[in-house]
């Protein structure tokens, strides 16, 4: 019997908390893992994880309208009904503006409009440190990033089953929208990275509500924990109220910025305070995941 695949999602509720720095460091510290960067609208992990691209798979997230110049009679109904002003002179659809709603195709009296599969992005399968690393490139102005996240995760799970990996580390996107929901659904554990700022606290409360709604076990790490003692205590109070353990506090450390500039993870760039606390955090997370297996 194959061991169950553990899926650790690292999310933040907001951008800029240091989520990717922690996730990338975990990727370096883990012995055997698959890494998935699910922030498909702006993948940053490829900047700090040296990798070799193995395969690029086109992603077709939605259909776009295409007007047949042979069948079109220039009646103008499509222009009237398009709410996104996507149909330009000579009855040509601008793909960037088209939302794929298909209203124009339904209202065209001459059936001159087809809904055609449109490539929205690319799934990238690569190797970093000789192990699988997956991310995606979303096209400019394209939609359905939640669907792309789901496709990334399915591909990672398939590789894990084929190659006997039992851990998938997911670097989730910021916020609480569809891409985040697609990143955390069905995961083993969610690590929420926050910071002691007003916006950090506000968005922590939102992401906590999300993980509790889906009944996913979660914990919190406070990054840049020493920049405000008052706000740090507010975070502790929120976590206590919601029965969520705070398993890590990482101090502000300029080595994190230097590591980013150097294109390296924090733990391989420095042995400073942030690097040490991230290593401790990883050890705690490992223990929690092992306890889940034991259950």
Order of alpha helices (4+ residues) and beta strands (2+ residues): beta-alpha-beta-beta-alpha-beta-beta-alpha-beta-beta-alpha-beta-alpha-beta-alpha-beta-alpha-beta-alpha-alpha-alpha
